[in-house]
Structure formats: structure tokens, C-alpha cells
Amino acid sequence: MIFASIAHPQVFEHQFQEQPWPDANVIVISQGLRLEADGYYSVSGRVFNRGLKPAKNVRVVFEVRDINGVLLANGSAATLPDEVQATSYADFRQKLLWRVDPWDVTLTTRTEWSQ
């Protein structure tokens, strides 16, 4: 698995040292570009619901930009499962429709969900 962001592979991990939130609160804890068998990449990673209530219809909104800030790809990826229980994880993955150079891009993500 290849993860890429700004000129070299990275994986971003969240440290769980705070108290759980009273409502659902979903964050991306790892993200990256994964090389698929056909030579294209997919945006993939994991989210965590650090709240005490389930989050429904969770999706990760992403942008892939080149080193000059030009938007190369954007979209959203549903999590599996799409309902993330309290203090639980879910994975996401969305294939990009064209090839990118993982060494020359920046990937940004954010989460959306309903209660």
C-alpha cells in the first residue's frame, strides 16, 4: 500500500488522549493514495467516531492538488460501514479517474455525517 502527500509517503494518525465527545464526532485518522492493480490511484484511509453517539451517512470529502496548488481531483468517498458507531472505526476508498504522481500532490480530507 502506498500513501502519499507532499513529496514523500506519509500516514497521519490521531492520538486518542481526550475524553469522548457527547455527540458523534468523526475525524479522519489516516489518509493516503493507494496504488491499484490497473495503475490508477484511489484515495483511501480510516475514520474514527470519537463521540458517544453513532454517526450516520459518513463520507470523506477530498481534494488532490499538485505542487502549484492546482486542483487535480475532488470528490467524496463513503465509509464502510456508512454508519460509524460510537468510538468505532470505518474505512473509506474512492478510485481516482485519472493517473496522478503521488510524489507531487497534496491530499486534503474532511468528514461529513448526520446524527
C-alpha positions as CSV (number, residue, x, y, z in Angstrom):
1,M,0.0,0.0,0.0
2,I,1.3,3.4,-0.9
3,F,0.4,6.6,1.0
4,A,1.5,9.9,-0.5
5,S,1.3,13.5,0.5
6,I,3.6,16.4,-0.4
7,A,6.7,14.9,-2.0
8,H,7.0,11.7,0.1
9,P,4.8,8.9,1.6
10,Q,3.1,9.7,4.9
11,V,0.4,8.3,7.1
12,F,-1.4,10.6,9.5
13,E,-2.5,9.1,12.8
14,H,-4.6,10.6,15.5
15,Q,-3.6,10.3,19.2
16,F,-6.7,9.3,21.3
17,Q,-5.9,11.0,24.6
18,E,-9.0,13.2,25.0
19,Q,-12.4,12.3,26.5
20,P,-15.2,11.1,24.2
21,W,-17.5,13.8,22.8
22,P,-21.2,13.7,23.9
23,D,-22.4,13.6,20.3
24,A,-21.0,12.0,17.2
25,N,-17.7,13.5,16.1
26,V,-16.0,11.8,13.1
27,I,-12.4,12.6,12.2
28,V,-10.0,11.2,9.5
29,I,-7.2,9.4,11.3
30,S,-5.3,8.1,8.3
31,Q,-5.4,9.1,4.6
32,G,-3.4,8.5,1.5
33,L,-3.2,7.5,-2.1
34,R,-3.3,3.7,-2.7
35,L,-1.9,2.3,-6.0
36,E,-4.5,0.0,-7.6
37,A,-3.7,-3.0,-9.9
38,D,-4.6,-1.0,-13.0
39,G,-2.0,1.7,-12.3
40,Y,-4.5,4.3,-11.1
41,Y,-4.7,5.5,-7.5
42,S,-7.5,5.6,-5.0
43,V,-8.0,7.9,-2.1
44,S,-8.2,5.7,1.0
45,G,-7.9,5.7,4.7
46,R,-9.8,5.4,8.0
47,V,-12.1,7.5,10.1
48,F,-12.9,7.3,13.8
49,N,-16.0,8.4,15.6
50,R,-14.7,9.9,18.9
51,G,-18.2,10.7,20.1
52,L,-20.7,8.7,22.3
53,K,-23.5,8.6,19.6
54,P,-23.4,6.9,16.2
55,A,-22.8,9.0,13.1
56,K,-24.9,8.1,10.0
57,N,-24.2,8.6,6.3
58,V,-20.5,9.3,7.0
59,R,-18.4,10.4,4.0
60,V,-15.0,11.8,3.4
61,V,-14.7,14.8,1.1
62,F,-11.3,15.0,-0.5
63,E,-9.1,17.3,-2.8
64,V,-6.0,16.3,-4.6
65,R,-3.8,19.3,-5.7
66,D,-0.5,19.5,-7.5
67,I,2.6,21.2,-6.0
68,N,1.4,24.5,-7.6
69,G,-2.0,24.3,-5.9
70,V,-3.9,23.4,-9.0
71,L,-6.9,21.1,-8.2
72,L,-6.4,17.7,-9.9
73,A,-9.3,15.8,-8.4
74,N,-12.0,16.2,-5.8
75,G,-15.0,14.2,-4.6
76,S,-16.3,12.2,-1.7
77,A,-15.9,8.6,-0.5
78,A,-18.5,6.8,1.6
79,T,-17.2,4.9,4.6
80,L,-17.7,1.2,5.1
81,P,-19.9,0.9,7.1
82,D,-21.6,4.2,6.4
83,E,-22.9,4.3,10.0
84,V,-20.0,4.6,12.4
85,Q,-20.8,3.5,15.9
86,A,-19.6,5.4,19.0
87,T,-15.9,5.1,19.5
88,S,-15.5,3.0,16.4
89,Y,-13.6,3.0,13.1
90,A,-14.6,2.8,9.4
91,D,-12.6,2.6,6.2
92,F,-13.0,4.6,3.0
93,R,-11.8,4.3,-0.5
94,Q,-12.6,6.1,-3.8
95,K,-10.8,5.5,-7.1
96,L,-9.5,8.5,-9.0
97,L,-10.5,8.6,-12.6
98,W,-7.1,9.6,-13.9
99,R,-3.5,9.0,-13.0
100,V,-1.6,11.2,-10.6
101,D,2.0,11.3,-9.5
102,P,1.8,10.6,-5.7
103,W,5.1,12.3,-5.1
104,D,3.9,15.7,-6.5
105,V,0.4,16.0,-4.9
106,T,-1.2,17.1,-1.7
107,L,-4.2,15.3,-0.4
108,T,-6.7,17.0,2.0
109,T,-9.7,15.4,3.6
110,R,-12.6,16.3,5.9
111,T,-15.6,14.4,7.1
112,E,-19.3,14.9,6.9
113,W,-22.1,13.0,8.6
114,S,-25.6,13.2,10.0
115,Q,-26.8,12.3,13.6
